[in-house]
Amino acid sequence: MTASQASKFGRTPFLKVPIEIRNLVYKELLSINIRKTQKPFPATCRSAVRYDWNLDTAILFVNRQIHDEARHILGSDNNFVVIECAAKELEQSRKDVGKEYPEVMQYNVRLWPQRRQEVVNVPNERMRIHFGKGERDKGLIVYPWFCVVTEEELRDVMIGLSFFQTKGEVYRTSGLSVVITLGRHIENENESSRKARESKLLEPLLNLRCLKSIRVENG
């Protein structure tokens, strides 16, 4: 769908269509179908695999009502994890990432635009991981940056962070505190299924090195 095609949704009877039908349209456009491709060069801060979401996001920019409806489906139908960082130790430059793009750890944020001072809010996010100095970083000098990844990508992101070092070969995660907020319980999910799902979510974080502390909270 092109931007011009999407804009026509705001001038047509699309909003008169029952919400159940509109949701089917949103699901067709915004349900992630990940395609993995091998990168042509080794990645410094992530794996050698690139994840393409294959989303058609133009409909998010039609008007406010369609944006809100579609955004809810985007969050509900996909397993998103939000990573927020309030630590300069994890800032990256072109020197850090070599041939990689400098925004390698800050991609897909455009789907949840926000001012620098605001928190990225992803509907029904499965987990939020906060890197900082502790106590939720009171008196922040630098506002957090964010990236949004899928649950499937999380392992590669954490492995990438586990090898991220300074020029002095100090792990960038050394001395940082991590607060993990798990998403709300899924409707009709029993206790054993919930524990299995949360365990699977948390397992990739075992790759991180030299953390000062780690705390898990329920959303």
Backbone torsions as a table, in degrees:
resi	resn	phi	psi	omega
1	MET	NA	127.4	178.8
2	THR	-85.7	167.0	179.8
3	ALA	-62.5	-38.9	-179.8
4	SER	-66.9	-38.4	176.8
5	GLN	-65.1	-41.3	-180.0
6	ALA	-63.2	-38.5	-177.8
7	SER	-63.4	-27.0	179.6
8	LYS	-67.6	-21.8	177.4
9	PHE	-58.4	-34.2	-178.8
10	GLY	-75.6	-13.9	-178.6
11	ARG	-111.8	7.5	-179.4
12	THR	-118.2	172.4	-178.5
13	PRO	-75.5	22.4	-176.7
14	PHE	-55.4	-39.4	-178.4
15	LEU	-73.4	-9.9	175.2
16	LYS	-85.5	-12.4	176.9
17	VAL	-71.1	141.0	179.4
18	PRO	-52.8	144.8	-176.7
19	ILE	-58.6	-31.7	179.2
20	GLU	-62.1	-37.8	178.6
21	ILE	-73.7	-41.1	178.2
22	ARG	-60.3	-40.3	179.4
23	ASN	-62.4	-34.6	176.9
24	LEU	-64.4	-38.2	176.8
25	VAL	-64.7	-45.5	179.7
26	TYR	-61.1	-42.5	-179.9
27	LYS	-61.7	-40.6	-179.4
28	GLU	-62.8	-37.3	-176.5
29	LEU	-85.6	-29.9	-165.6
30	LEU	-119.6	8.3	173.4
31	SER	-85.6	121.8	-173.6
32	ILE	-68.2	134.0	173.8
33	ASN	-125.1	88.4	-170.4
34	ILE	-66.8	133.3	172.0
35	ARG	-119.4	123.6	-180.0
36	LYS	-95.2	133.2	176.2
37	THR	-131.1	146.3	179.2
38	GLN	-77.5	131.0	177.0
39	LYS	-72.6	149.3	-177.3
40	PRO	-76.2	-3.3	179.5
41	PHE	-148.7	156.5	180.0
42	PRO	-62.0	141.4	178.6
43	ALA	-94.9	135.2	179.8
44	THR	-78.8	-46.8	-171.2
45	CYS	-107.2	0.3	174.8
46	ARG	-146.4	-176.9	-179.0
47	SER	-73.8	174.2	177.7
48	ALA	-82.3	6.8	-179.4
49	VAL	-105.6	133.7	175.6
50	ARG	-102.9	135.4	179.5
51	TYR	-103.2	121.4	175.0
52	ASP	-107.4	128.7	-174.7
53	TRP	-80.8	-26.3	-179.4
54	ASN	57.0	50.2	176.5
55	LEU	-101.2	153.0	173.6
56	ASP	-112.3	92.3	-167.4
57	THR	-95.1	2.4	-176.1
58	ALA	-58.8	-31.4	-177.7
59	ILE	-63.8	-20.6	179.4
60	LEU	-67.3	-15.7	-172.5
61	PHE	-112.2	21.2	-178.2
62	VAL	-78.4	-63.8	175.1
63	ASN	-155.1	175.8	-171.8
64	ARG	-64.2	-44.0	-176.7
65	GLN	-65.0	-46.6	179.2
66	ILE	-64.4	-38.9	177.5
67	HIS	-58.5	-47.5	-177.2
68	ASP	-64.8	-42.9	179.9
69	GLU	-64.9	-46.6	-177.0
70	ALA	-69.0	-37.4	-179.5
71	ARG	-64.1	-36.7	177.6
72	HIS	-63.3	-42.5	177.9
73	ILE	-66.2	-39.6	178.3
74	LEU	-57.5	-43.7	-180.0
75	GLY	-74.5	-36.6	-174.6
76	SER	-76.6	-34.7	-172.9
77	ASP	-87.0	-7.1	-176.5
78	ASN	-128.7	155.1	-175.6
79	ASN	-98.3	84.7	-175.1
80	PHE	-93.0	144.1	173.1
81	VAL	-123.6	129.8	179.2
82	VAL	-99.8	130.1	176.2
83	ILE	-113.7	122.6	177.7
84	GLU	-121.6	140.8	-174.4
85	CYS	-132.0	124.2	177.5
86	ALA	-115.3	28.5	-177.2
87	ALA	-124.0	126.1	179.6
88	LYS	-63.7	-21.9	-178.2
89	GLU	-59.7	-25.6	-177.5
90	LEU	-99.3	5.1	174.8
91	GLU	-67.0	144.9	-176.1
92	GLN	-123.5	147.9	174.9
93	SER	-124.6	176.3	178.2
94	ARG	-62.1	-32.4	178.2
95	LYS	-65.6	-36.3	-179.8
96	ASP	-66.1	-40.9	-171.4
97	VAL	-99.9	1.3	177.4
98	GLY	61.9	-121.6	-179.7
99	LYS	-81.4	-4.6	178.9
100	GLU	-72.4	162.8	174.6
101	TYR	-73.5	144.1	-177.4
102	PRO	-64.4	-23.6	179.9
103	GLU	-91.1	23.9	-172.8
104	VAL	-55.2	-32.3	179.9
105	MET	-99.7	9.4	-175.4
106	GLN	-132.6	50.6	-175.8
107	TYR	-106.3	161.6	177.6
108	ASN	68.1	6.6	178.0
109	VAL	-68.7	-24.5	-176.8
110	ARG	-60.1	-20.6	177.2
111	LEU	-71.9	-18.7	178.4
112	TRP	-127.9	67.7	-174.2
113	PRO	-62.4	143.3	-179.6
114	GLN	-155.7	156.3	170.7
115	ARG	-71.2	159.5	-175.9
116	ARG	-59.2	-30.3	-177.3
117	GLN	-82.0	-7.9	-173.2
118	GLU	-100.7	160.4	179.1
119	VAL	-90.8	136.7	174.2
120	VAL	-70.1	127.2	-178.3
121	ASN	-114.4	112.5	179.6
122	VAL	-109.4	118.7	-179.1
123	PRO	-57.1	132.4	175.6
124	ASN	57.8	34.0	177.7
125	GLU	-59.4	143.0	-177.2
126	ARG	-78.2	-30.9	-177.9
127	MET	-164.5	149.1	174.4
128	ARG	-124.6	130.1	-178.4
129	ILE	-116.6	119.6	-177.6
130	HIS	-111.0	119.8	175.1
131	PHE	-100.6	129.5	178.7
132	GLY	-167.4	-160.9	-177.1
133	LYS	-97.1	-3.3	179.5
134	GLY	114.7	160.0	179.8
135	GLU	52.2	39.4	179.2
136	ARG	51.5	27.7	168.0
137	ASP	57.6	55.0	177.7
138	LYS	-60.8	141.1	-180.0
139	GLY	69.2	40.1	-178.8
140	LEU	-54.5	132.9	172.1
141	ILE	-86.9	-38.0	-179.9
142	VAL	-116.3	130.6	176.6
143	TYR	-69.4	148.3	-177.9
144	PRO	-63.8	147.1	164.8
145	TRP	-101.0	159.7	-172.9
146	PHE	-130.4	152.1	163.0
147	CYS	-139.8	152.0	-178.7
148	VAL	-118.8	122.5	-179.1
149	VAL	-126.9	165.5	174.2
150	THR	-88.1	160.8	177.6
151	GLU	-57.2	-34.6	-179.2
152	GLU	-66.8	-31.5	-179.2
153	GLU	-81.8	-19.0	-168.5
154	LEU	-57.0	-40.4	-178.2
155	ARG	-59.5	-46.5	-179.5
156	ASP	-65.0	-36.8	178.2
157	VAL	-63.9	-44.2	-179.4
158	MET	-68.3	-38.0	176.1
159	ILE	-62.6	-41.9	177.6
160	GLY	-59.5	-45.6	178.6
161	LEU	-64.5	-32.0	-177.7
162	SER	-67.7	-21.5	179.3
163	PHE	-103.7	1.3	-176.1
164	PHE	-77.2	115.1	-174.6
165	GLN	-126.7	159.7	171.4
166	THR	-78.3	174.7	177.0
167	LYS	-62.3	-25.0	177.6
168	GLY	-86.5	12.9	177.5
169	GLU	61.1	36.9	172.5
170	VAL	-99.9	132.1	179.5
171	TYR	-63.5	131.4	-176.9
172	ARG	-65.1	-23.6	178.9
173	THR	-83.1	-4.6	-177.0
174	SER	-61.2	126.4	176.9
175	GLY	82.6	0.2	179.9
176	LEU	-87.2	152.7	174.2
177	SER	-103.1	144.7	179.9
178	VAL	-124.0	129.2	173.6
179	VAL	-114.7	122.3	-178.3
180	ILE	-109.6	122.4	177.4
181	THR	-110.7	115.0	179.8
182	LEU	-79.3	146.2	179.9
183	GLY	-67.7	170.1	-179.2
184	ARG	-67.0	156.9	-179.7
185	HIS	-61.3	143.5	176.6
186	ILE	-78.8	138.7	-177.7
187	GLU	-58.3	135.6	178.1
188	ASN	66.4	18.8	178.4
189	GLU	-90.1	129.0	179.7
190	ASN	-81.8	171.2	-172.9
191	GLU	-62.6	-44.5	-178.2
192	SER	-66.0	-38.2	178.1
193	SER	-66.5	-39.5	178.7
194	ARG	-62.7	-46.1	-179.4
195	LYS	-63.3	-39.9	179.0
196	ALA	-64.5	-42.5	179.7
197	ARG	-64.6	-45.0	-179.3
198	GLU	-67.7	-36.5	177.1
199	SER	-62.9	-40.9	178.6
200	LYS	-65.1	-38.1	178.1
201	LEU	-64.6	-41.5	-174.2
202	LEU	-79.9	-23.8	-172.8
203	GLU	-56.2	-41.1	179.9
204	PRO	-60.2	-24.0	-178.6
205	LEU	-72.3	-11.9	176.1
206	LEU	-65.3	-15.2	179.4
207	ASN	-75.3	-18.9	-175.8
208	LEU	-70.0	148.4	-173.8
209	ARG	-117.4	146.4	166.3
210	CYS	58.7	32.8	177.8
211	LEU	-72.0	148.3	176.1
212	LYS	-74.5	-42.4	-179.6
213	SER	-160.2	160.3	175.9
214	ILE	-144.0	134.0	-177.8
215	ARG	-133.8	137.5	-179.1
216	VAL	-113.6	129.2	179.3
217	GLU	-124.0	156.8	173.4
218	ASN	-95.1	140.2	-178.8
219	GLY	-73.2	NA	NA
